[in-house]
Amino acid sequence: MDKWTLIKKRSISEKSFSHQEEGKYAFVVDKRATKPEIKKAVESLLDVDVESVNTINVKGKRKVFKGIKGRKTSFKKAIVTLKEGESLKEL
């Protein structure tokens, strides 16, 4: 899998900002991505050393829009822990 399509975007939330002090960053990744692939992609794209990768499959929420029931799309989120002393520059 190509490293450019593997990592889709950075996940920005209040919780993800609070974890940045600990060296943890959240990314939305391709559903088929594995932990070793995510680690290689982050290391090569962002030029940092990755300590560990945790993944979460987030199920889409149910929504009702103008009386029509639907569901938001599901996605996979990766929490990347960087080695001590490493940090990401502003993206």
C-alpha positions as a Markdown table, in Angstrom:
| # | Residue | x | y | z |
|---|---|---|---|---|
| 1 | Met | 0.0 | 0.0 | 0.0 |
| 2 | Asp | 1.3 | 3.5 | -0.9 |
| 3 | Lys | 2.4 | 5.6 | 2.0 |
| 4 | Trp | 0.7 | 8.7 | 0.5 |
| 5 | Thr | -2.8 | 7.0 | 0.5 |
| 6 | Leu | -2.2 | 5.1 | 3.7 |
| 7 | Ile | -2.5 | 8.2 | 6.0 |
| 8 | Lys | -5.6 | 10.2 | 5.0 |
| 9 | Lys | -5.5 | 13.1 | 7.5 |
| 10 | Arg | -4.7 | 14.1 | 11.0 |
| 11 | Ser | -7.5 | 13.6 | 13.5 |
| 12 | Ile | -8.1 | 16.8 | 15.4 |
| 13 | Ser | -10.2 | 16.8 | 18.6 |
| 14 | Glu | -9.9 | 18.0 | 22.1 |
| 15 | Lys | -8.7 | 14.7 | 23.3 |
| 16 | Ser | -6.1 | 14.3 | 20.6 |
| 17 | Phe | -4.7 | 17.8 | 21.6 |
| 18 | Ser | -4.4 | 16.8 | 25.2 |
| 19 | His | -2.3 | 13.7 | 24.3 |
| 20 | Gln | 0.2 | 15.7 | 22.3 |
| 21 | Glu | 2.0 | 16.6 | 25.5 |
| 22 | Glu | 2.7 | 12.9 | 26.0 |
| 23 | Gly | 4.0 | 12.5 | 22.4 |
| 24 | Lys | 0.8 | 10.8 | 21.0 |
| 25 | Tyr | -0.8 | 11.9 | 17.7 |
| 26 | Ala | -3.9 | 10.7 | 16.0 |
| 27 | Phe | -4.4 | 10.0 | 12.3 |
| 28 | Val | -7.2 | 8.8 | 10.2 |
| 29 | Val | -5.8 | 5.9 | 8.1 |
| 30 | Asp | -7.0 | 3.5 | 5.4 |
| 31 | Lys | -9.2 | 0.7 | 6.8 |
| 32 | Arg | -6.9 | -2.0 | 5.4 |
| 33 | Ala | -3.7 | -0.5 | 7.0 |
| 34 | Thr | -1.7 | -2.6 | 9.4 |
| 35 | Lys | 0.3 | -1.3 | 12.4 |
| 36 | Pro | 3.8 | -1.9 | 10.7 |
| 37 | Glu | 2.6 | -0.2 | 7.5 |
| 38 | Ile | 1.4 | 2.8 | 9.5 |
| 39 | Lys | 4.7 | 3.0 | 11.4 |
| 40 | Lys | 6.8 | 3.0 | 8.3 |
| 41 | Ala | 4.5 | 5.6 | 6.6 |
| 42 | Val | 4.7 | 8.0 | 9.5 |
| 43 | Glu | 8.4 | 7.6 | 9.9 |
| 44 | Ser | 9.1 | 8.3 | 6.2 |
| 45 | Leu | 6.6 | 11.1 | 5.7 |
| 46 | Leu | 7.1 | 13.0 | 8.9 |
| 47 | Asp | 10.8 | 12.2 | 9.6 |
| 48 | Val | 10.2 | 11.1 | 13.2 |
| 49 | Asp | 10.9 | 7.9 | 15.2 |
| 50 | Val | 7.8 | 6.0 | 16.2 |
| 51 | Glu | 7.7 | 4.0 | 19.4 |
| 52 | Ser | 4.3 | 2.3 | 19.0 |
| 53 | Val | 1.1 | 2.4 | 17.1 |
| 54 | Asn | -2.4 | 1.6 | 18.4 |
| 55 | Thr | -5.4 | 1.4 | 16.1 |
| 56 | Ile | -9.1 | 1.8 | 16.6 |
| 57 | Asn | -12.0 | 1.0 | 14.2 |
| 58 | Val | -14.5 | 3.7 | 14.7 |
| 59 | Lys | -18.1 | 2.8 | 13.8 |
| 60 | Gly | -20.1 | 5.4 | 12.0 |
| 61 | Lys | -22.8 | 7.1 | 14.0 |
| 62 | Arg | -26.5 | 6.9 | 13.2 |
| 63 | Lys | -28.0 | 10.1 | 12.0 |
| 64 | Val | -31.5 | 11.4 | 10.9 |
| 65 | Phe | -31.6 | 14.1 | 8.3 |
| 66 | Lys | -35.0 | 15.5 | 7.2 |
| 67 | Gly | -36.7 | 12.3 | 8.3 |
| 68 | Ile | -34.3 | 10.0 | 6.4 |
| 69 | Lys | -32.3 | 7.6 | 8.6 |
| 70 | Gly | -28.7 | 7.1 | 7.7 |
| 71 | Arg | -25.2 | 6.5 | 9.0 |
| 72 | Lys | -21.9 | 8.4 | 8.9 |
| 73 | Thr | -19.1 | 6.4 | 7.4 |
| 74 | Ser | -16.9 | 4.2 | 9.5 |
| 75 | Phe | -13.1 | 4.8 | 9.6 |
| 76 | Lys | -9.9 | 3.6 | 11.2 |
| 77 | Lys | -7.9 | 5.8 | 13.6 |
| 78 | Ala | -4.3 | 5.3 | 14.5 |
| 79 | Ile | -2.8 | 6.7 | 17.7 |
| 80 | Val | 1.0 | 7.0 | 17.1 |
| 81 | Thr | 3.3 | 7.4 | 20.1 |
| 82 | Leu | 6.7 | 9.0 | 19.2 |
| 83 | Lys | 9.9 | 8.3 | 21.0 |
| 84 | Glu | 10.9 | 10.6 | 23.8 |
| 85 | Gly | 12.2 | 13.9 | 22.6 |
| 86 | Glu | 10.4 | 13.7 | 19.3 |
| 87 | Ser | 7.5 | 15.9 | 18.3 |
| 88 | Leu | 5.7 | 16.8 | 15.1 |
| 89 | Lys | 6.1 | 20.3 | 13.6 |
| 90 | Glu | 2.9 | 22.2 | 12.7 |
| 91 | Leu | 1.1 | 20.4 | 9.9 |
